[in-house]
């Protein structure tokens, strides 16, 4: 189900001093096996496309009904700042999630991380070194977000 984080070619993002990922948080960041990642991707993201670059209008992320009102915002300014917290709009969007909610940070069909929401909130800056369209979803939750390399993100609601 999991593979060692060291097998991830960019594991350095979690070992930098800026942003710092504490050892106890690092232990709670799990890299899913390719088979498990593929299953999560199919179940939560897309059963047709393998990478965010290939999403079409048939994928729920591109459905206008999936967009949260006022759900397009900049993440990069907060990422570049000394502020450690996620932008307030993001925290409001995910306010129904408890810190122990299991979340998946989905980069593509073979690269998915599993961790708790509380850990993601503390380590989000490290994850956004992977900014080529990853999607954050919560297990059995409707709220989601997609981060884009242009510094913008979309706050979303998963469509069944």
C-alpha positions as CSV (number, residue, x, y, z in Angstrom):
1,X,0.0,0.0,0.0
2,X,2.9,2.4,0.8
3,X,6.4,2.7,-0.6
4,X,9.3,4.4,1.1
5,X,9.3,8.2,0.7
6,X,13.0,8.0,-0.2
7,X,11.9,6.2,-3.5
8,X,10.3,9.5,-4.6
9,X,12.7,11.2,-6.9
10,X,11.9,14.6,-5.4
11,X,11.9,13.6,-1.7
12,X,14.2,16.5,-1.1
13,X,11.2,18.8,-0.9
14,X,10.4,17.3,2.5
15,X,13.9,17.6,3.8
16,X,14.6,21.3,3.2
17,X,15.1,23.8,5.9
18,X,12.8,26.2,4.1
19,X,10.0,25.2,4.3
20,X,10.8,23.0,7.3
21,X,8.9,19.7,7.6
22,X,9.2,18.5,11.2
23,X,10.3,14.9,11.7
24,X,7.0,13.9,13.3
25,X,5.1,15.3,10.3
26,X,7.4,13.6,7.9
27,X,6.6,10.3,9.5
28,X,2.9,10.8,8.7
29,X,3.4,11.6,5.0
30,X,2.9,8.4,3.1
31,X,3.8,7.8,-0.6
32,X,1.3,5.3,-2.0
33,X,2.3,2.4,-4.0
34,X,1.7,2.9,-7.7
35,X,-1.2,0.4,-7.7
36,X,-2.9,2.1,-4.7
37,X,-2.2,5.5,-6.2
38,X,-3.8,4.5,-9.4
39,X,-6.9,3.2,-7.5
40,X,-7.2,6.5,-5.5
41,X,-6.8,8.5,-8.8
42,X,-9.5,6.5,-10.5
43,X,-11.9,6.8,-7.5
44,X,-11.4,10.4,-6.7
45,X,-9.9,12.2,-9.7
46,X,-10.4,10.6,-13.1
47,X,-11.1,7.2,-14.6
48,X,-10.1,8.4,-18.0
49,X,-7.1,10.7,-17.7
50,X,-3.7,9.8,-16.1
51,X,-2.4,13.4,-15.5
52,X,-3.9,16.8,-14.8
53,X,-2.5,18.1,-18.1
54,X,-5.0,15.8,-19.9
55,X,-8.3,16.6,-18.2
56,X,-11.2,17.3,-20.5
57,X,-14.6,18.8,-20.1
58,X,-15.8,15.3,-19.1
59,X,-13.7,15.3,-15.9
60,X,-15.5,16.7,-12.9
61,X,-12.7,19.2,-12.2
62,X,-13.7,21.1,-15.3
63,X,-17.4,21.0,-14.6
64,X,-18.7,24.5,-13.9
65,X,-20.8,23.1,-11.0
66,X,-17.6,21.8,-9.3
67,X,-16.2,25.4,-8.9
68,X,-16.7,26.9,-5.5
69,X,-18.1,30.5,-5.6
70,X,-15.2,32.9,-5.7
71,X,-13.0,29.7,-5.7
72,X,-10.2,30.9,-7.9
73,X,-7.4,32.4,-5.8
74,X,-3.7,32.9,-5.7
75,X,-1.7,30.5,-3.5
76,X,1.8,31.6,-4.6
77,X,1.8,34.9,-2.7
78,X,1.1,33.1,0.6
79,X,3.7,30.4,-0.4
80,X,6.4,33.1,-1.0
81,X,5.6,34.9,2.3
82,X,6.8,34.2,5.8
83,X,3.2,33.2,6.7
84,X,3.1,29.5,7.5
85,X,-0.7,29.1,7.3
86,X,-2.7,28.3,4.2
87,X,-4.6,31.3,2.8
88,X,-7.7,32.0,4.8
89,X,-10.1,31.3,1.9
90,X,-8.6,27.7,1.7
91,X,-9.1,27.1,5.4
92,X,-12.7,28.3,5.2
93,X,-13.4,26.1,2.2
94,X,-12.1,23.0,4.1
95,X,-13.5,24.1,7.5
96,X,-15.7,21.0,7.7
97,X,-12.6,18.8,7.8
98,X,-11.1,17.8,11.1
99,X,-7.3,17.7,11.5
100,X,-7.5,13.8,11.4
101,X,-9.3,13.7,8.0
102,X,-7.4,11.5,5.7
103,X,-6.4,13.5,2.6
104,X,-4.8,12.6,-0.7
105,X,-2.5,14.9,-2.6
106,X,-2.8,13.6,-6.1
107,X,-0.1,14.6,-8.6
108,X,-0.9,12.0,-11.3
109,X,-2.2,8.4,-11.5
110,X,1.0,6.9,-10.1
111,X,2.0,9.7,-7.6
112,X,-0.3,10.2,-4.7
113,X,0.5,11.1,-1.1
114,X,-1.7,10.2,1.9
115,X,-1.7,12.2,5.1
116,X,-3.9,13.8,7.6
117,X,-5.4,17.3,7.0
118,X,-3.6,18.7,10.1
119,X,-0.3,17.5,8.7
120,X,-1.0,19.0,5.3
121,X,-1.9,22.4,6.8
122,X,1.5,22.5,8.4
123,X,3.5,21.1,5.4
124,X,1.6,22.6,2.4
125,X,4.5,24.7,1.3
126,X,6.7,21.6,0.7
127,X,4.0,19.9,-1.3
128,X,3.6,22.9,-3.6
129,X,7.0,22.4,-5.1
130,X,4.9,19.9,-7.0
131,X,2.7,22.5,-8.6
132,X,1.9,21.0,-12.0
133,X,-1.9,20.6,-11.3
134,X,-2.1,18.4,-8.2
135,X,-5.5,17.9,-6.6
136,X,-6.1,17.8,-2.9
137,X,-9.1,15.6,-1.9
138,X,-10.3,14.2,1.4
139,X,-11.5,10.7,2.0
140,X,-15.3,10.7,1.7
141,X,-15.4,14.5,1.5
142,X,-16.8,16.8,-1.3
143,X,-14.3,19.7,-0.9
144,X,-11.2,19.7,-3.1
145,X,-8.6,22.0,-4.5
146,X,-6.4,22.0,-7.6
147,X,-3.1,23.9,-7.6
148,X,-1.7,25.3,-10.8
149,X,1.9,26.2,-11.7
150,X,0.9,29.8,-12.6
151,X,0.3,30.4,-8.8
152,X,-3.5,30.1,-8.9
153,X,-5.7,27.5,-7.5
154,X,-9.3,26.4,-7.8
155,X,-11.4,25.5,-4.8
156,X,-13.8,22.8,-5.9
157,X,-16.5,20.4,-4.9
158,X,-16.1,16.8,-6.1
159,X,-18.9,15.7,-8.4
160,X,-20.1,12.1,-8.1
